[in-house]
Amino acid sequence: MATLIVSYPVVEGATFDRDYYISRHIPLAQSAWGEFGLQSAEILFPAAGPQPLAGMVIMRFANQSDIDAALASPKTAEVVGDVPNFTNLTPQIFRAGD
C-alpha cells in the first residue's frame, strides 16, 4: 500500500474551512482519483491548543504508480484549483512508501 499525505501547515493569518473541506473538497478528490485506485481518505484535524497543522488527509492507494497516475491526471487541476475555496494555506504533500 502507498500513502499520499496532504497537510496544511499553520501560518499567521491562516484560514481553514473544515466544513467545506469535509463536504466538498475531499469528495472532489475522491471523485477525481477514484479511477486511479484511491482506496480511502482519512481526515485529521488538530486537538485543541497550538498545533503545527490546520488539518491533513491520509490517502491510501495500492502503489506509488497509482499515486503518479492520479497526480498526472487532468482532474488534479480541479482538485488543486479548489484549495482557495477552503484555505489560504499552501498544502504540503508527502508520500509514504509501499
ABEGO torsion letter per residue (X at the ends): XBBBBBBBBBBBGBBBBAAAAAAAAAAAAAAAAAAAGBABBBBBBBBBEBBABAEBBBBBBABAAAAAAAAABAAAAAAAAAAAAABABBBBBBBBBX
